[in-house]
Amino acid sequence: MIVLEAIVAFFVVLYLHQNFRFLRAFQRPRESAVASNPVQATVLVAARNEEQNIARCIESLVIQDYPKEMFEIIIIDDRSTDRTGEICREYAVKYPFLKVLVAPESSELRGKTNAIDHGISQASGEIILMTDADCEAPPTWVKRTVEHYGPQVGILGGMTLPKDRGMFSGMQSLDWAYLLAIASAGVNRRKPLSVIGNNLSFRKRAYLDVGGYRALKFSVTEDYSLFRAIVDSGKWEYLFPVDYDRIVVTEPCESWGDLIRQKHRWGTGGRGMWLHGLYVMAVGFGMHLSALLAIVMGGVAAGGTGLMIKFLADYLFLHNVLTKIGRKGLLKHFYAFELYYILYVIILPFLVYLGGRVSWKGRKY
């Protein structure tokens, strides 16, 4: 038991040190020269069987506070079998800056990468912004994103939060806020971790420089693979600012099954992450597992104390993040988030390596 208590203490120290470094980095965002003039921008949305959501997404995009002559929206219908394409074409009649494409058959590209690559090939924008069909962007999203593109910036991350409709969705929203704030802090420390594709932008030239998706190994998390390629190229600056007026909102998972499939996909796509990313995951896994094992084996004081310290560190981090983005109300779901977080951090490695093929949008990878 003494050995297990020592292990708990060891991981508590590592976790607190890591948490403190992330918090300090989050509070000191990296800056870049601000773009002096509006540039041509293209918003890409790859949509597959999204008839329930696509209208809300489009309506949030057509009211963007950005010069319409410098801005276009391209919706790529990823071979939907419902009314997604029909709804998009109805909007295209009303808004001349909105185009609708159909993803072609491809022997080189699979899934969403095929749709995105096709959209990029038709895009006139210097800056490409991506979101998903089940998302809604604030009116300032395009303008504030483009402003971050100094001459050397090649790719830019952004924060997305699931809508808070109750404990289950609010728990997911806290989870996303926590993970994406850590991703932002990682970029600020020059130790990038990841980005999320429903609030991601990049310079078209940076995409072409790395050869686009045709030159990248297929991944179920195509956003991460592109981010890594551009960062590893060493040719471009990369940023992940967390701005309250660039936050995209998305539909939460409606069931535990959907949530498990989402985590399975994310975890599987992250298997080739940078070494420092694996370290971050290992510290979290060790912290949670050792504390729970201590409690189960009779070391309630050691395990319980470790978890309480961990809860306080997480609360401090989330309080700072949510205060900055004006979402402090989400803290009412903190206890539900912590219970869920403990379980999924421990289960995720087993899910990734033993969970089989990824199922997403009716396709298996």
N, C-alpha and C positions, 0 to 999 in steps of 0.2 A: 504493500500500500504506500509506503514511503516513496518508492520509486515512481509510482503513478502520480502521487501528489507533486513530486519534483517535475514530472513531465508537464502536468497542468500549469505549474508556475512558469516553466520555461516558455510554453506557448502563450501564456498571458503576457509575458514580457515582450515576446516577438509581436504579438497582435497589437499591443499598445504602441509600440515603437512604429509599426507600420501604419497604424491608424493616425498617429500624430503627424507622420511625414505626409500622408495623403491630405490631411486637413490643412496643414501649412501650405502645401503646394496648391490646393484648391483655392486658397485665399490669395494666392499670388499668381494670377493667370499670366500666361505668356502673351505678349503683345506683338503686333506686326504693323508695318506701315499701312495706313488706311487708304483704300482705293479712292482716288481723287474725283473720279467721274463715274457716272453709271456706265456699265458695260452690258453688252448683249447677254441675256441670261435665258436658260431653258430649264423648265421644270419637267422632270420625267416621272411618270407614274406607270409602273407595270401592274396590270390588273388582270386577275384570273378569278372568274366566278364571284364577282363582288357587287352584284346588283343591289344588295342591301345597303352598301356603304358608299359606292362611287359618287353618287350625287352630292352627298355632304362634302366629300373631298374636293370635288370640282368647284363647288360653290365657295369654298374657302380660298381656292386658288385664283378664281377670276376677279376677286376683289382686292388683290394684292396692291399695296401702296408702292407701285413701281411703274415707271413710264411704259405704257402699253406698247409703244413702238420699239422698246428695248427688251421685250419680254415675250416668251412663247410658252405654251403648255403642250406637251406631247403625252398623250395617253396611249400606251401600247397594250392592246387587247391580247393577252397571252392565251389565245385559243380557248376562250371561255365557252361554256355550254349553256349559259343562262343569258339574261338580257343585258349583261355588262356592256357589250359593244354597242347595242342599240341605244342605251341611255347616253353613252359617250357621244355618239353621232348626233343625237338630239341637241346636246350642248354645243357641239362644234358648229351647228347651223347658226346659233345665237352669238357665238363669240369667234370672230375670225382669227384670233391669236391662239385658238385651241385646235390642235390637230389630233386625229385618231389614226393609229396604225395597227396593223395586225401582225403579230410575231410570225415570221416565216418558219417553215420547216428548216432544221439545220442538222447536219451530221457532225458538226464541230462543237456546238454549244448545247448545253442542256438546261432545261428549266428556266428560271428567271434570268440567268445570265444571257440567254439568247434574246429575250425580250429587251433587256436593258441595252445590250450591244446594238441591236437594231435601232432603238430610239436614239442612241448617241450618234449613230451614222447619219441620221436625218436632222440632227440638232444644229441650229445656227448659232447657239449661244457659246460665248467664251467660257462662261461659268455654267456648270451643270448642277442643278439641285435635284435631289431625289427624295421622294416620300412614297408612302404606300397608299393603296386605295381605301384602307380603313382608317386613314388619318385625316386630321384637319389642322391646317397651319394658320397661325395668326396673321392678320393683314400686313404686319411688318416683317414677315419672315424673309421674303426675297430681298428686300431692301437692306435689312440689317446683316443678312448673310453676305451679300456682295460687298458690303462695306469692309468686311474683314480681309478681303482679297488684295493685300499688297502685292507688289510685282513678283515676289518669290513664293507666295503661298500656293501650294498645289492641291491640298485637300483639307477639309474643315469638318470636324464632327459637330454634332448638336444633340441636345437633350430632347427626349420624347417621354411622355408620361401617359399611362393608361388613365382613362376617365375614372373618377372616383364615384362609384354608384353604391357603395356599401363596403362592408369589411373585406370581402373577398377581392373586389377590384381595388380597394384602397391599399390593401396589403401588396398587391402587384405594383401599384404606383410607387409605394415606398421602396420596393425592391429595385425598380428601374432607376429611381432617383439616386439610390445608394450606389448601384453599379456604374451608372453613367457619370456620376460625380467622381468616382474613383478613376474611371477612364479619362476624364478631363484632367484630374490631378496627375495621372501618369504622363500625359502629354506635357503638362507643365514642368515635370521633372525630367523630361527628355527620355522617359522610359515608357513609351506608348504601350497600351494594352489592347484596346479595341475601339470600335465605333458602332453605331447602329444605323442600318440602311434606310430607315424611314425619316431620318433627319441628317442627311449626308450630302455634301457638295464637294465638287472637285473641278479643277481647271481641265478643260477638254484636252489641252495640250499635254497635261500630265498623264491623262488616261492613255493617250496615243503613245507617249514616251515609253510606257511600260508594256506596250503591245496590246493593251485592252484585254478583255476576257479571253480572246482567242489565244493569247500567249500565256495565260495563267492556268495553273492546275485547277480542275473543277473543285468547288467547295459548296456545301449546303449553306454556308454563310458567305455569300459572294461579296458582301460589304467589307467584311474583315479581310478577305484575300486581296481586294483592291487596295484597301488602306495600307496593308503591309507592303504590297508591291511598291507603292508610291513612296512610302517612308524608307524602305530599304534601298531604293534607287539612289538616295542621297542627293538628288537633284532639286528637291522641292522642300520648302518649309511646310510644316503641318501644325494645325492648331485645333483646339477643342474648347472654345469659349462657351460658358454657360450663361446665356443671356435670357432674362425673363421674357423678352419680347421676341425670342426665336424658338420658344418651346412649342413643339408639335404635340397634339394629343391624339391618342389612338384608342381603339376599342380594346377592352381587356379580354382576356380569356374567360369564357363563360363557364367552364367546368374544370375539374381537376385533371380530367383526361387531356383537354386542350393545353392546359398549363404544363403537364408532363411532356407532351409532345414538343412544345415550344422549347423547354429546357433541354430536351434530348437533342434537338436540332442545334441550338446554340452551343451546347457542350461538345457535340460531335464536330462542328465547324471550328471550334477553338482548340482542337487536339494538336495542331501544329503551331501553337502560339509561341511567342518569344519566351526565353528562359525566365526572365523576370516575372512574366505573367504566371508561369507555373509555380514560381515561388510564392506569389500572392495567394494563389489557390491552395497551396500546400499549408501555408500558415493558417488560413481559415479552416481548412479540413482538420488539421491537428488540434487547433483550439477547441473546436466543437466536439470532436470525437473523444479527446482525452477527458474533457470535463464530464461528458455523459458517462463514459466508462467509470470514472471515479465515483459518480453518484450511484451507479448500478452496483458497484463492488463495495459499497459501504462508506466511501469517502465523501459523504454528502457535504461536509463543510468545505473541503477543497474544491470539489466540482461546482458546488453552488456559488462559492465565492468567485471562482473563475468566471462563471457565466454572468454574475452580477457586474463584475468589472467590465466584461465584454459589453453588456447591455448599456452601461453608462457611456462607454467610448462610442458605441454606435449612435446613441441618442445625441451626444455632443456633435458628432459629425453631421448627422441628418438635420439637426436644428440649424446649424450654420448653412447647410446647403439649401434647405427649404426657406429659410429667412431671405437668402439672396434672391430666390426665384419667386417669392411671394406665395408659397404654398405651405405655410406652417400648419394649416388646418389638417394636413395629412398625418400629423403626428398622433392624432387620435387612434390611428390604426397601428401604432408602434408595437404593442404587445403581440398582436396577431402576426405582424411581420416578423418579429424575432422568433416566435415559435416555428413559423414556416421556414425561416431562413436556416435555423439550426438543422432541421430535417433535410432540406434540399441540398445544403452544402455537403452533408455526409452521404446522401444517396446519389448525388450527381455523378461522381466518378464511376460507380457501378452501372448507372443508367447509360453512360456514354460507351463503356466498353462491353457491356452485356445486353444492351437494349435493342440490338439488331439494327435493321435499316431505318433511315429517317423517313417519316411519312409527312408530306406537306402539300397542301392544296391538291389532294387527290393523286399525287405522284410519290414514288418511292425512290430513294437514292441510297 
